[in-house]
Amino acid sequence: MTVAEFVDLRSDTVTRPTAGMREAMASAEVGDDVYGEDPTVAALEAEVAALFGHEAALFAPSGSMANQIALQLVVPPGDELLCDADAHVVTYEIGAAAAYGGISSRTWPAVGAEIDPEVVAGMVRPDGYFAVPTRAIAVEQTHNRGGGGVIPLATLRELRRVADGHGLALHCDGARIWHAHVADRVPLAEYGALFDTLGVCLSKGLGAPVGSLVVGSAEKIARARFVRKRMGGGMRQVGILAAAGRYALANHVERLAEDHAKAARLAEAVAPYGVLATAVRTNLVPLDLTKHALDAPALAAAARERGLLISVLGPRTARLVTHMDVTEAQVDRAAETLTALLRA
Ligand SMILES: Cc1ncc(COP(=O)(O)O)c(C=O)c1O
């Protein structure tokens, strides 16, 4: 069996560009973006900045690089970032904040999207010579290890109040902020207004092959361009990829509701077996196998034998992700496979 023949629920990054997207890529006008001469990249950056109500945006090769560029803008070397213990920026970015930015990170206990702003406020360390000063707070919308949970707007407003009260920056790892926008119907600009910097991805759920953006003020993005080059992220005729991103924004945001509905169907199928970690709000279905006979690797291996790929996040934690390349029929097949395995 080749990977293409499996029902692939490992991640929403496995999607392949559609015919329309490939056409947009093939006909893209391009130039050398390190010289600032790629019109398609410039158009994408202007479009994304406007969507979030910010002055500027910068195209980056990956969500990790977008986050790490942004963090270097808001936290000087040696100073502190606060985020949750399960945040992508401190879990899956391979120590980049420390390695590249010299950033000291401190985490609040993993609670996914259910953040208590007072807990965060209690962690802030003031400026002074005796303790590492806190400079920024980072949140993740939607929350990946938090099962695709959506941080409520009211919580984000409270966090903004905490940040303002202490003179801190607020960063959003918005790899899947589109999903939050579709799930809660919060305008992207309303999210944008709450953050100093955002990292947003075109390659998770939106179906572009590559690409993320850092969003912020003109001053911050000018600096971000410098930091991106330093990190080796300056790209040349990359309008080909920006065109895929523009196509994704025009055609693949509202359809995320379909992925959410598919995830809800999978959640409904597995819920009777007591393995649903949290209520499903978007396109991620987190599985907690603590009380089940099968652990996560055993479930994933058995599913694979039956043509279904899922992600193992820990010994007893697994994840299903819906996306535009999974058909309704494949969701039905996946639900049947999982039900059969969990029932046994
Ligand atoms: C929440 C979140 N942030 C950032 C990223 C990083 O994206 P990339 O894989 O493009 O570096 C991911 C990747 O899945 C993610 O889930």
The ligand as a Gaussian input file, in Angstrom:
#p B3LYP/6-31G(d) Opt

LIG

0 1
 C        0.127000      25.193000      16.242000
 C        1.267000      25.089000      15.288000
 N        2.149000      26.089000      15.207000
 C        3.193000      26.054000      14.368000
 C        3.376000      24.978000      13.534000
 C        4.639000      24.949000      12.684000
 O        4.438000      24.859000      11.352000
 P        5.593000      24.280000      10.387000
 O        5.450000      22.804000      10.419000
 O        5.233000      24.892000       9.060000
 O        6.894000      24.759000      10.898000
 C        2.489000      23.893000      13.581000
 C        2.699000      22.717000      12.714000
 O        1.926000      21.797000      12.664000
 C        1.401000      23.957000      14.483000
 O        0.529000      22.948000      14.603000

